[in-house]
Amino acid sequence: MENITFQKKVSKGSRFNQIYIPKEMENLIEVGDLVQIRLLKKQTEIYYKNQKKLSDFKEYLIKNIFSNLHKFSEIKSIFITGSFLYKEIYNDIDIILIVNNEKTHLEESIQSLLTEKFNQKFHILLFNEEKLNTLIEKDPLIRTMLNNYISDRKINLSNKRIIDERHIRFLLMMPEDLLELEMSSKIFYDNLKRLIAIERFLKNKKLDRETILAQLKKEVNPKLLNKIEDNKEINDKEIKSLRNLLREKIINIKKTLENE
């Protein structure tokens, strides 16, 4: 984007978007002269959505990420989401991109550029605008993810809610696997949050992170909750109690779907 150039004849008047010639150059550049304009640096703004003010360092980092992503003409909008926004120590930076087209190797090129520039881990999701709005309407996980974010421009995303039974049943597949398969304790934590988000979506309740975590704290023993959040080892008795809670939620979600 920084390589954008255009040519224009110098004019006199007060038309909108007029380019002003510095006073000291008035004798060098006159009306009718053909000049070339080149973008040297794109002004970068950030917009908050349901998000507490970040530190100066994080804002500086986000602006630099946006500035580098603006080099890709395919990118229309950028969203920063996830743990980077609320944790001092984070594993990666989650980025959702609205793109004009999901060109082959675009994600790979973006990942490579960001990793090289910032030496951080990035989790990147690419969507065209129609697809993202469709997902927001029917997917409680994407809806939760975009409940709060920081973006590079103001944008209106869909507020419509559609209950797609097939899609919800697809989202239940991972929690259902946990009823049988041996996995790390953090997977239990993530899937309990997933099920709470699905429950609340079906009941048309708030999907902000704080509310989901507050419900999780009410339903899981605090010591056990700390263990699974930190991915610590859990015993058979604890696994059984978590699976019972998962099973109960899956059954209740399926009943809600049947009633819908």
Secondary structure by P-SEA (a helix, b strand, c coil): ccccccccccccccccccccccccccccccccbbbbbbbcccbbbbbbcccccccaaaaaaaaaaaaaacccccccbbbbbccccccccccbbbbbbbccccccaaaaaaaaaaaaacccccbbbbbcaaaaaaaaaccaaaaaaaccccccbbbbccccccccaaaaaaaaaaaaaaacccccaaaaaaaaaaaaaaaaaaacccccaaaaaaaaaacccaaaaaaaaacccccaaaaaaaaaaaaaaaaaaaaaaaac
